[in-house]
């Protein structure tokens, strides 16, 4: 019987939270205020957001073989399923 491996839910939720905060504090004021300095702040604020998304994406790998788990976000957020299987090795992985 295969052992169930786990990945943390926080690596799925952190980019979503960061994007919502970025939308409220940087994206909306850029278009509502419409000043040149808000566009500069908007463009500068994209780098940490993109870095956060990339960092969290690298944490979503199979614990057994290290292959990237591309479908884990869709299955957890949209389909509400906590168990997935790795496409490379077939390991059962659960989100906790």
Secondary structure, 3 states (H helix, E strand, C coil): CCCCEEECCHHHHHHHHHHHHHHHHHHHHHHHHCCHHHHHHHHHHHHHHHHHHHHHHHCCECCCCCCECCCHHHHHHCCCCCEEECCCCCCEEEEC
